[in-house]
Amino acid sequence: MIEEIKERCNSRLNLIKILSNKKWGLDLNTLGNLNKSLIGSILDYSFLCLNSLSETNIKRFQVIKNSAVRSILKLRYDSPSNIFHYEAYIKLKLLTISNRLFELSERYVRTELSNSVLLIVRLMEEYNKGFESRYIEYPTQLSFSSVQIYKTIYKIGDTHEGY
């Protein structure tokens, strides 16, 4: 599957290199959006697979992305990587592969937690309703005191059903 992702990225890289030629007259914004939609979309949709890759394989995808950015920004191949990534972020709003994967993972976990918290709250409410309605056969001083405190707080009449 990883080879298929690389193959797709490389074929789209060739299209970006062709379109970034001056004779097409496309501006940086358009080329950046093309890069995001052609290469970035493949990487975004396969981020679950890519997160399990080694750092070496992630660097291979970074090379493909760097080639596209160099073609768009007309940067030399010997430009330092920190300057290169800064230019890509400032001019095209592109993150490195590892940063993008981290961002997507964080968003995925945040979404899952926000959805699961609602389920946990609902389960706890159902549990508490079941606990409050239990019939206590053998009242103890503690259970009697807790009922009195509950009634005092909620100003409920003094009935001792079940106690």
Secondary structure, 3 states (H helix, E strand, C coil): CHHHHHHHHHHHHHHHHHHCCHHHCCCHHHHHHHHHHHHHHHHHHCHHHHCCCCHHHHHHHHHHHHHHHHHHHCCCCCCCHHHHHHHHHHHHCCCCHHHHHHHHHHHHHHHHHHHHHHHHHHHHHHHHHHHHCCCCCCCCHHHHHHHHHHHHHHCCCCCCCCC
